[in-house]
Amino acid sequence: MEATYKAAELAAKARQMFNTTPEVVSVALRLAGKKAYTVDEAKQTVQDFLNKEVR
């Protein structure tokens, strides 16, 4: 089983892991609604958020 991390832990490493700001990571993960994420899940969630169409 892969390790999981809380959104705040992942946001703290936003620049290194996701190449974006901690605020973007926090919002993306909060909107996804989970309590904890694997690194791969978090990366996919952040990517989906960044690629989401603005209306």
CHARMM-style PDB file with segment names, atoms N, HN, CA, C and O in Angstrom:
ATOM      1  N   MET     1       0.853  -1.186   0.000  1.00  0.00      PROA
ATOM      2  CA  MET     1       0.000   0.000   0.000  1.00  0.00      PROA
ATOM      3  C   MET     1       0.892   1.241   0.000  1.00  0.00      PROA
ATOM      4  O   MET     1       1.867   1.326   0.748  1.00  0.00      PROA
ATOM      5  N   GLU     2       0.537   2.195  -0.852  1.00  0.00      PROA
ATOM      6  HN  GLU     2      -0.254   2.126  -1.459  1.00  0.00      PROA
ATOM      7  CA  GLU     2       1.304   3.440  -0.934  1.00  0.00      PROA
ATOM      8  C   GLU     2       0.988   4.345   0.241  1.00  0.00      PROA
ATOM      9  O   GLU     2      -0.114   4.309   0.787  1.00  0.00      PROA
ATOM     10  N   ALA     3       1.950   5.145   0.620  1.00  0.00      PROA
ATOM     11  HN  ALA     3       2.845   5.174   0.176  1.00  0.00      PROA
ATOM     12  CA  ALA     3       1.746   6.121   1.685  1.00  0.00      PROA
ATOM     13  C   ALA     3       0.792   7.207   1.203  1.00  0.00      PROA
ATOM     14  O   ALA     3       0.788   7.567   0.026  1.00  0.00      PROA
ATOM     15  N   THR     4      -0.009   7.720   2.118  1.00  0.00      PROA
ATOM     16  HN  THR     4      -0.006   7.427   3.075  1.00  0.00      PROA
ATOM     17  CA  THR     4      -0.912   8.821   1.786  1.00  0.00      PROA
ATOM     18  C   THR     4      -0.533  10.036   2.627  1.00  0.00      PROA
ATOM     19  O   THR     4       0.058   9.921   3.701  1.00  0.00      PROA
ATOM     20  N   TYR     5      -0.891  11.193   2.102  1.00  0.00      PROA
ATOM     21  HN  TYR     5      -1.371  11.286   1.230  1.00  0.00      PROA
ATOM     22  CA  TYR     5      -0.531  12.456   2.733  1.00  0.00      PROA
ATOM     23  C   TYR     5      -1.735  13.382   2.749  1.00  0.00      PROA
ATOM     24  O   TYR     5      -2.581  13.335   1.856  1.00  0.00      PROA
ATOM     25  N   LYS     6      -1.805  14.215   3.764  1.00  0.00      PROA
ATOM     26  HN  LYS     6      -1.117  14.253   4.489  1.00  0.00      PROA
ATOM     27  CA  LYS     6      -2.868  15.209   3.853  1.00  0.00      PROA
ATOM     28  C   LYS     6      -2.560  16.349   2.885  1.00  0.00      PROA
ATOM     29  O   LYS     6      -1.415  16.557   2.484  1.00  0.00      PROA
ATOM     30  N   ALA     7      -3.610  17.078   2.522  1.00  0.00      PROA
ATOM     31  HN  ALA     7      -4.540  16.909   2.847  1.00  0.00      PROA
ATOM     32  CA  ALA     7      -3.453  18.174   1.562  1.00  0.00      PROA
ATOM     33  C   ALA     7      -2.416  19.185   2.027  1.00  0.00      PROA
ATOM     34  O   ALA     7      -1.629  19.672   1.214  1.00  0.00      PROA
ATOM     35  N   ALA     8      -2.396  19.510   3.309  1.00  0.00      PROA
ATOM     36  HN  ALA     8      -3.035  19.114   3.969  1.00  0.00      PROA
ATOM     37  CA  ALA     8      -1.441  20.499   3.823  1.00  0.00      PROA
ATOM     38  C   ALA     8       0.001  20.032   3.643  1.00  0.00      PROA
ATOM     39  O   ALA     8       0.886  20.834   3.346  1.00  0.00      PROA
ATOM     40  N   GLU     9       0.232  18.741   3.823  1.00  0.00      PROA
ATOM     41  HN  GLU     9      -0.487  18.090   4.065  1.00  0.00      PROA
ATOM     42  CA  GLU     9       1.582  18.199   3.640  1.00  0.00      PROA
ATOM     43  C   GLU     9       2.012  18.310   2.176  1.00  0.00      PROA
ATOM     44  O   GLU     9       3.153  18.663   1.878  1.00  0.00      PROA
ATOM     45  N   LEU    10       1.092  18.005   1.276  1.00  0.00      PROA
ATOM     46  HN  LEU    10       0.165  17.718   1.518  1.00  0.00      PROA
ATOM     47  CA  LEU    10       1.393  18.083  -0.151  1.00  0.00      PROA
ATOM     48  C   LEU    10       1.555  19.526  -0.603  1.00  0.00      PROA
ATOM     49  O   LEU    10       2.424  19.823  -1.422  1.00  0.00      PROA
ATOM     50  N   ALA    11       0.735  20.421  -0.084  1.00  0.00      PROA
ATOM     51  HN  ALA    11       0.028  20.180   0.581  1.00  0.00      PROA
ATOM     52  CA  ALA    11       0.827  21.838  -0.445  1.00  0.00      PROA
ATOM     53  C   ALA    11       2.171  22.421  -0.020  1.00  0.00      PROA
ATOM     54  O   ALA    11       2.712  23.297  -0.694  1.00  0.00      PROA
ATOM     55  N   ALA    12       2.703  21.939   1.090  1.00  0.00      PROA
ATOM     56  HN  ALA    12       2.263  21.228   1.638  1.00  0.00      PROA
ATOM     57  CA  ALA    12       3.994  22.434   1.578  1.00  0.00      PROA
ATOM     58  C   ALA    12       5.121  22.128   0.589  1.00  0.00      PROA
ATOM     59  O   ALA    12       6.144  22.813   0.588  1.00  0.00      PROA
ATOM     60  N   LYS    13       4.946  21.128  -0.234  1.00  0.00      PROA
ATOM     61  HN  LYS    13       4.115  20.571  -0.233  1.00  0.00      PROA
ATOM     62  CA  LYS    13       5.951  20.737  -1.233  1.00  0.00      PROA
ATOM     63  C   LYS    13       5.482  21.060  -2.652  1.00  0.00      PROA
ATOM     64  O   LYS    13       5.950  20.450  -3.614  1.00  0.00      PROA
ATOM     65  N   ALA    14       4.573  22.003  -2.785  1.00  0.00      PROA
ATOM     66  HN  ALA    14       4.192  22.499  -2.004  1.00  0.00      PROA
ATOM     67  CA  ALA    14       3.933  22.302  -4.068  1.00  0.00      PROA
ATOM     68  C   ALA    14       4.929  22.628  -5.181  1.00  0.00      PROA
ATOM     69  O   ALA    14       4.814  22.113  -6.293  1.00  0.00      PROA
ATOM     70  N   ARG    15       5.886  23.468  -4.882  1.00  0.00      PROA
ATOM     71  HN  ARG    15       5.979  23.886  -3.978  1.00  0.00      PROA
ATOM     72  CA  ARG    15       6.817  23.883  -5.941  1.00  0.00      PROA
ATOM     73  C   ARG    15       7.665  22.717  -6.426  1.00  0.00      PROA
ATOM     74  O   ARG    15       7.866  22.561  -7.630  1.00  0.00      PROA
ATOM     75  N   GLN    16       8.164  21.900  -5.513  1.00  0.00      PROA
ATOM     76  HN  GLN    16       8.000  22.027  -4.535  1.00  0.00      PROA
ATOM     77  CA  GLN    16       9.022  20.778  -5.902  1.00  0.00      PROA
ATOM     78  C   GLN    16       8.235  19.657  -6.579  1.00  0.00      PROA
ATOM     79  O   GLN    16       8.690  19.099  -7.578  1.00  0.00      PROA
ATOM     80  N   MET    17       7.070  19.326  -6.048  1.00  0.00      PROA
ATOM     81  HN  MET    17       6.701  19.779  -5.237  1.00  0.00      PROA
ATOM     82  CA  MET    17       6.319  18.162  -6.541  1.00  0.00      PROA
ATOM     83  C   MET    17       5.401  18.469  -7.711  1.00  0.00      PROA
ATOM     84  O   MET    17       5.225  17.638  -8.602  1.00  0.00      PROA
ATOM     85  N   PHE    18       4.811  19.667  -7.712  1.00  0.00      PROA
ATOM     86  HN  PHE    18       4.953  20.342  -6.988  1.00  0.00      PROA
ATOM     87  CA  PHE    18       3.753  19.970  -8.689  1.00  0.00      PROA
ATOM     88  C   PHE    18       4.085  21.143  -9.598  1.00  0.00      PROA
ATOM     89  O   PHE    18       3.341  21.436 -10.534  1.00  0.00      PROA
ATOM     90  N   ASN    19       5.202  21.815  -9.325  1.00  0.00      PROA
ATOM     91  HN  ASN    19       5.806  21.576  -8.565  1.00  0.00      PROA
ATOM     92  CA  ASN    19       5.612  22.979 -10.111  1.00  0.00      PROA
ATOM     93  C   ASN    19       4.538  24.067 -10.137  1.00  0.00      PROA
ATOM     94  O   ASN    19       4.286  24.686 -11.171  1.00  0.00      PROA
ATOM     95  N   THR    20       3.918  24.283  -8.989  1.00  0.00      PROA
ATOM     96  HN  THR    20       4.123  23.779  -8.149  1.00  0.00      PROA
ATOM     97  CA  THR    20       2.900  25.318  -8.851  1.00  0.00      PROA
ATOM     98  C   THR    20       2.919  25.823  -7.412  1.00  0.00      PROA
ATOM     99  O   THR    20       3.781  25.431  -6.625  1.00  0.00      PROA
ATOM    100  N   THR    21       1.983  26.681  -7.073  1.00  0.00      PROA
ATOM    101  HN  THR    21       1.283  26.999  -7.713  1.00  0.00      PROA
ATOM    102  CA  THR    21       1.975  27.293  -5.741  1.00  0.00      PROA
ATOM    103  C   THR    21       1.233  26.430  -4.722  1.00  0.00      PROA
ATOM    104  O   THR    21       0.396  25.606  -5.088  1.00  0.00      PROA
ATOM    105  N   PRO    22       1.545  26.625  -3.454  1.00  0.00      PROA
ATOM    106  CA  PRO    22       0.824  25.892  -2.407  1.00  0.00      PROA
ATOM    107  C   PRO    22      -0.684  26.165  -2.433  1.00  0.00      PROA
ATOM    108  O   PRO    22      -1.486  25.282  -2.132  1.00  0.00      PROA
ATOM    109  N   GLU    23      -1.058  27.387  -2.794  1.00  0.00      PROA
ATOM    110  HN  GLU    23      -0.406  28.105  -3.039  1.00  0.00      PROA
ATOM    111  CA  GLU    23      -2.482  27.738  -2.848  1.00  0.00      PROA
ATOM    112  C   GLU    23      -3.222  26.913  -3.887  1.00  0.00      PROA
ATOM    113  O   GLU    23      -4.333  26.447  -3.636  1.00  0.00      PROA
ATOM    114  N   VAL    24      -2.615  26.730  -5.043  1.00  0.00      PROA
ATOM    115  HN  VAL    24      -1.712  27.109  -5.246  1.00  0.00      PROA
ATOM    116  CA  VAL    24      -3.245  25.931  -6.105  1.00  0.00      PROA
ATOM    117  C   VAL    24      -3.428  24.491  -5.636  1.00  0.00      PROA
ATOM    118  O   VAL    24      -4.492  23.901  -5.821  1.00  0.00      PROA
ATOM    119  N   VAL    25      -2.393  23.934  -5.034  1.00  0.00      PROA
ATOM    120  HN  VAL    25      -1.528  24.412  -4.884  1.00  0.00      PROA
ATOM    121  CA  VAL    25      -2.474  22.551  -4.556  1.00  0.00      PROA
ATOM    122  C   VAL    25      -3.554  22.426  -3.485  1.00  0.00      PROA
ATOM    123  O   VAL    25      -4.349  21.486  -3.513  1.00  0.00      PROA
ATOM    124  N   SER    26      -3.588  23.356  -2.551  1.00  0.00      PROA
ATOM    125  HN  SER    26      -2.942  24.120  -2.527  1.00  0.00      PROA
ATOM    126  CA  SER    26      -4.591  23.316  -1.476  1.00  0.00      PROA
ATOM    127  C   SER    26      -6.005  23.341  -2.029  1.00  0.00      PROA
ATOM    128  O   SER    26      -6.847  22.538  -1.627  1.00  0.00      PROA
ATOM    129  N   VAL    27      -6.266  24.253  -2.943  1.00  0.00      PROA
ATOM    130  HN  VAL    27      -5.581  24.905  -3.270  1.00  0.00      PROA
ATOM    131  CA  VAL    27      -7.613  24.376  -3.510  1.00  0.00      PROA
ATOM    132  C   VAL    27      -7.974  23.138  -4.329  1.00  0.00      PROA
ATOM    133  O   VAL    27      -9.075  22.605  -4.196  1.00  0.00      PROA
ATOM    134  N   ALA    28      -7.062  22.684  -5.165  1.00  0.00      PROA
ATOM    135  HN  ALA    28      -6.167  23.117  -5.273  1.00  0.00      PROA
ATOM    136  CA  ALA    28      -7.337  21.516  -6.006  1.00  0.00      PROA
ATOM    137  C   ALA    28      -7.679  20.300  -5.157  1.00  0.00      PROA
ATOM    138  O   ALA    28      -8.645  19.594  -5.447  1.00  0.00      PROA
ATOM    139  N   LEU    29      -6.910  20.053  -4.128  1.00  0.00      PROA
ATOM    140  HN  LEU    29      -6.125  20.627  -3.892  1.00  0.00      PROA
ATOM    141  CA  LEU    29      -7.139  18.876  -3.300  1.00  0.00      PROA
ATOM    142  C   LEU    29      -8.380  19.035  -2.430  1.00  0.00      PROA
ATOM    143  O   LEU    29      -9.108  18.069  -2.201  1.00  0.00      PROA
ATOM    144  N   ARG    30      -8.620  20.242  -1.950  1.00  0.00      PROA
ATOM    145  HN  ARG    30      -8.028  21.027  -2.136  1.00  0.00      PROA
ATOM    146  CA  ARG    30      -9.821  20.477  -1.135  1.00  0.00      PROA
ATOM    147  C   ARG    30     -11.083  20.264  -1.975  1.00  0.00      PROA
ATOM    148  O   ARG    30     -12.043  19.646  -1.513  1.00  0.00      PROA
ATOM    149  N   LEU    31     -11.079  20.772  -3.196  1.00  0.00      PROA
ATOM    150  HN  LEU    31     -10.299  21.274  -3.570  1.00  0.00      PROA
ATOM    151  CA  LEU    31     -12.253  20.613  -4.064  1.00  0.00      PROA
ATOM    152  C   LEU    31     -12.485  19.156  -4.448  1.00  0.00      PROA
ATOM    153  O   LEU    31     -13.622  18.753  -4.698  1.00  0.00      PROA
ATOM    154  N   ALA    32     -11.428  18.374  -4.496  1.00  0.00      PROA
ATOM    155  HN  ALA    32     -10.505  18.701  -4.293  1.00  0.00      PROA
ATOM    156  CA  ALA    32     -11.566  16.951  -4.828  1.00  0.00      PROA
ATOM    157  C   ALA    32     -12.236  16.185  -3.694  1.00  0.00      PROA
ATOM    158  O   ALA    32     -12.833  15.133  -3.922  1.00  0.00      PROA
ATOM    159  N   GLY    33     -12.141  16.702  -2.485  1.00  0.00      PROA
ATOM    160  HN  GLY    33     -11.657  17.557  -2.300  1.00  0.00      PROA
ATOM    161  CA  GLY    33     -12.931  16.175  -1.374  1.00  0.00      PROA
ATOM    162  C   GLY    33     -12.384  14.997  -0.599  1.00  0.00      PROA
ATOM    163  O   GLY    33     -13.078  14.462   0.265  1.00  0.00      PROA
ATOM    164  N   LYS    34     -11.164  14.575  -0.877  1.00  0.00      PROA
ATOM    165  HN  LYS    34     -10.599  15.010  -1.579  1.00  0.00      PROA
ATOM    166  CA  LYS    34     -10.610  13.454  -0.122  1.00  0.00      PROA
ATOM    167  C   LYS    34      -9.814  13.973   1.076  1.00  0.00      PROA
ATOM    168  O   LYS    34      -9.385  15.126   1.102  1.00  0.00      PROA
ATOM    169  N   LYS    35      -9.628  13.102   2.061  1.00  0.00      PROA
ATOM    170  HN  LYS    35      -9.976  12.165   2.040  1.00  0.00      PROA
ATOM    171  CA  LYS    35      -8.866  13.472   3.260  1.00  0.00      PROA
ATOM    172  C   LYS    35      -7.369  13.264   3.068  1.00  0.00      PROA
ATOM    173  O   LYS    35      -6.561  13.998   3.637  1.00  0.00      PROA
ATOM    174  N   ALA    36      -6.994  12.255   2.259  1.00  0.00      PROA
ATOM    175  HN  ALA    36      -7.650  11.659   1.797  1.00  0.00      PROA
ATOM    176  CA  ALA    36      -5.584  11.944   2.049  1.00  0.00      PROA
ATOM    177  C   ALA    36      -5.384  11.431   0.628  1.00  0.00      PROA
ATOM    178  O   ALA    36      -6.292  10.863   0.021  1.00  0.00      PROA
ATOM    179  N   TYR    37      -4.176  11.645   0.112  1.00  0.00      PROA
ATOM    180  HN  TYR    37      -3.439  12.107   0.605  1.00  0.00      PROA
ATOM    181  CA  TYR    37      -3.864  11.297  -1.264  1.00  0.00      PROA
ATOM    182  C   TYR    37      -2.514  10.606  -1.335  1.00  0.00      PROA
ATOM    183  O   TYR    37      -1.615  10.894  -0.545  1.00  0.00      PROA
ATOM    184  N   THR    38      -2.379   9.693  -2.287  1.00  0.00      PROA
ATOM    185  HN  THR    38      -3.109   9.459  -2.928  1.00  0.00      PROA
ATOM    186  CA  THR    38      -1.035   9.213  -2.628  1.00  0.00      PROA
ATOM    187  C   THR    38      -0.412  10.311  -3.485  1.00  0.00      PROA
ATOM    188  O   THR    38      -1.116  11.210  -3.947  1.00  0.00      PROA
ATOM    189  N   VAL    39       0.880  10.248  -3.697  1.00  0.00      PROA
ATOM    190  HN  VAL    39       1.452   9.518  -3.322  1.00  0.00      PROA
ATOM    191  CA  VAL    39       1.551  11.256  -4.515  1.00  0.00      PROA
ATOM    192  C   VAL    39       0.981  11.242  -5.936  1.00  0.00      PROA
ATOM    193  O   VAL    39       0.737  12.300  -6.515  1.00  0.00      PROA
ATOM    194  N   ASP    40       0.769  10.056  -6.495  1.00  0.00      PROA
ATOM    195  HN  ASP    40       0.968   9.196  -6.024  1.00  0.00      PROA
ATOM    196  CA  ASP    40       0.228   9.964  -7.855  1.00  0.00      PROA
ATOM    197  C   ASP    40      -1.179  10.536  -7.950  1.00  0.00      PROA
ATOM    198  O   ASP    40      -1.501  11.243  -8.905  1.00  0.00      PROA
ATOM    199  N   GLU    41      -2.022  10.232  -6.962  1.00  0.00      PROA
ATOM    200  HN  GLU    41      -1.761   9.657  -6.186  1.00  0.00      PROA
ATOM    201  CA  GLU    41      -3.386  10.787  -6.946  1.00  0.00      PROA
ATOM    202  C   GLU    41      -3.349  12.304  -6.862  1.00  0.00      PROA
ATOM    203  O   GLU    41      -4.095  12.992  -7.558  1.00  0.00      PROA
ATOM    204  N   ALA    42      -2.487  12.812  -6.017  1.00  0.00      PROA
ATOM    205  HN  ALA    42      -1.881  12.253  -5.452  1.00  0.00      PROA
ATOM    206  CA  ALA    42      -2.380  14.264  -5.855  1.00  0.00      PROA
ATOM    207  C   ALA    42      -1.908  14.924  -7.140  1.00  0.00      PROA
ATOM    208  O   ALA    42      -2.451  15.952  -7.546  1.00  0.00      PROA
ATOM    209  N   LYS    43      -0.905  14.344  -7.783  1.00  0.00      PROA
ATOM    210  HN  LYS    43      -0.464  13.509  -7.454  1.00  0.00      PROA
ATOM    211  CA  LYS    43      -0.411  14.912  -9.037  1.00  0.00      PROA
ATOM    212  C   LYS    43      -1.501  14.942 -10.095  1.00  0.00      PROA
ATOM    213  O   LYS    43      -1.654  15.938 -10.803  1.00  0.00      PROA
ATOM    214  N   GLN    44      -2.253  13.865 -10.207  1.00  0.00      PROA
ATOM    215  HN  GLN    44      -2.129  13.056  -9.632  1.00  0.00      PROA
ATOM    216  CA  GLN    44      -3.337  13.807 -11.193  1.00  0.00      PROA
ATOM    217  C   GLN    44      -4.428  14.815 -10.859  1.00  0.00      PROA
ATOM    218  O   GLN    44      -4.947  15.484 -11.752  1.00  0.00      PROA
ATOM    219  N   THR    45      -4.780  14.929  -9.587  1.00  0.00      PROA
ATOM    220  HN  THR    45      -4.358  14.386  -8.862  1.00  0.00      PROA
ATOM    221  CA  THR    45      -5.814  15.861  -9.150  1.00  0.00      PROA
ATOM    222  C   THR    45      -5.402  17.304  -9.445  1.00  0.00      PROA
ATOM    223  O   THR    45      -6.210  18.093  -9.936  1.00  0.00      PROA
ATOM    224  N   VAL    46      -4.162  17.645  -9.150  1.00  0.00      PROA
ATOM    225  HN  VAL    46      -3.506  17.005  -8.752  1.00  0.00      PROA
ATOM    226  CA  VAL    46      -3.667  19.003  -9.409  1.00  0.00      PROA
ATOM    227  C   VAL    46      -3.639  19.267 -10.915  1.00  0.00      PROA
ATOM    228  O   VAL    46      -4.048  20.340 -11.358  1.00  0.00      PROA
ATOM    229  N   GLN    47      -3.163  18.306 -11.705  1.00  0.00      PROA
ATOM    230  HN  GLN    47      -2.830  17.434 -11.346  1.00  0.00      PROA
ATOM    231  CA  GLN    47      -3.138  18.467 -13.163  1.00  0.00      PROA
ATOM    232  C   GLN    47      -4.542  18.681 -13.714  1.00  0.00      PROA
ATOM    233  O   GLN    47      -4.758  19.561 -14.548  1.00  0.00      PROA
ATOM    234  N   ASP    48      -5.491  17.883 -13.252  1.00  0.00      PROA
ATOM    235  HN  ASP    48      -5.315  17.169 -12.574  1.00  0.00      PROA
ATOM    236  CA  ASP    48      -6.877  18.027 -13.710  1.00  0.00      PROA
ATOM    237  C   ASP    48      -7.411  19.414 -13.365  1.00  0.00      PROA
ATOM    238  O   ASP    48      -8.098  20.041 -14.172  1.00  0.00      PROA
ATOM    239  N   PHE    49      -7.094  19.884 -12.175  1.00  0.00      PROA
ATOM    240  HN  PHE    49      -6.536  19.375 -11.519  1.00  0.00      PROA
ATOM    241  CA  PHE    49      -7.537  21.211 -11.735  1.00  0.00      PROA
ATOM    242  C   PHE    49      -6.924  22.296 -12.621  1.00  0.00      PROA
ATOM    243  O   PHE    49      -7.622  23.215 -13.050  1.00  0.00      PROA
ATOM    244  N   LEU    50      -5.640  22.191 -12.891  1.00  0.00      PROA
ATOM    245  HN  LEU    50      -5.073  21.445 -12.542  1.00  0.00      PROA
ATOM    246  CA  LEU    50      -4.970  23.211 -13.714  1.00  0.00      PROA
ATOM    247  C   LEU    50      -5.465  23.202 -15.162  1.00  0.00      PROA
ATOM    248  O   LEU    50      -5.445  24.234 -15.833  1.00  0.00      PROA
ATOM    249  N   ASN    51      -5.903  22.046 -15.639  1.00  0.00      PROA
ATOM    250  HN  ASN    51      -5.919  21.208 -15.094  1.00  0.00      PROA
ATOM    251  CA  ASN    51      -6.366  21.935 -17.030  1.00  0.00      PROA
ATOM    252  C   ASN    51      -7.866  22.163 -17.171  1.00  0.00      PROA
ATOM    253  O   ASN    51      -8.399  22.120 -18.279  1.00  0.00      PROA
ATOM    254  N   LYS    52      -8.539  22.403 -16.068  1.00  0.00      PROA
ATOM    255  HN  LYS    52      -8.106  22.438 -15.168  1.00  0.00      PROA
ATOM    256  CA  LYS    52      -9.987  22.583 -16.094  1.00  0.00      PROA
ATOM    257  C   LYS    52     -10.341  23.861 -16.876  1.00  0.00      PROA
ATOM    258  O   LYS    52      -9.700  24.901 -16.730  1.00  0.00      PROA
ATOM    259  N   GLU    53     -11.358  23.745 -17.689  1.00  0.00      PROA
ATOM    260  HN  GLU    53     -11.879  22.900 -17.808  1.00  0.00      PROA
ATOM    261  CA  GLU    53     -11.800  24.890 -18.488  1.00  0.00      PROA
ATOM    262  C   GLU    53     -12.426  25.947 -17.591  1.00  0.00      PROA
ATOM    263  O   GLU    53     -13.234  25.639 -16.714  1.00  0.00      PROA
ATOM    264  N   VAL    54     -12.046  27.186 -17.821  1.00  0.00      PROA
ATOM    265  HN  VAL    54     -11.390  27.437 -18.533  1.00  0.00      PROA
ATOM    266  CA  VAL    54     -12.623  28.314 -17.070  1.00  0.00      PROA
ATOM    267  C   VAL    54     -13.855  28.778 -17.806  1.00  0.00      PROA
ATOM    268  O   VAL    54     -13.826  28.985 -19.019  1.00  0.00      PROA
ATOM    269  N   ARG    55     -14.933  28.941 -17.075  1.00  0.00      PROA
ATOM    270  HN  ARG    55     -14.956  28.773 -16.090  1.00  0.00      PROA
ATOM    271  CA  ARG    55     -16.181  29.367 -17.718  1.00  0.00      PROA
ATOM    272  C   ARG    55     -16.505  30.800 -17.381  1.00  0.00      PROA
ATOM    273  OT1 ARG    55     -17.521  31.326 -17.835  1.00  0.00      PROA
TER     274      ARG     55
END
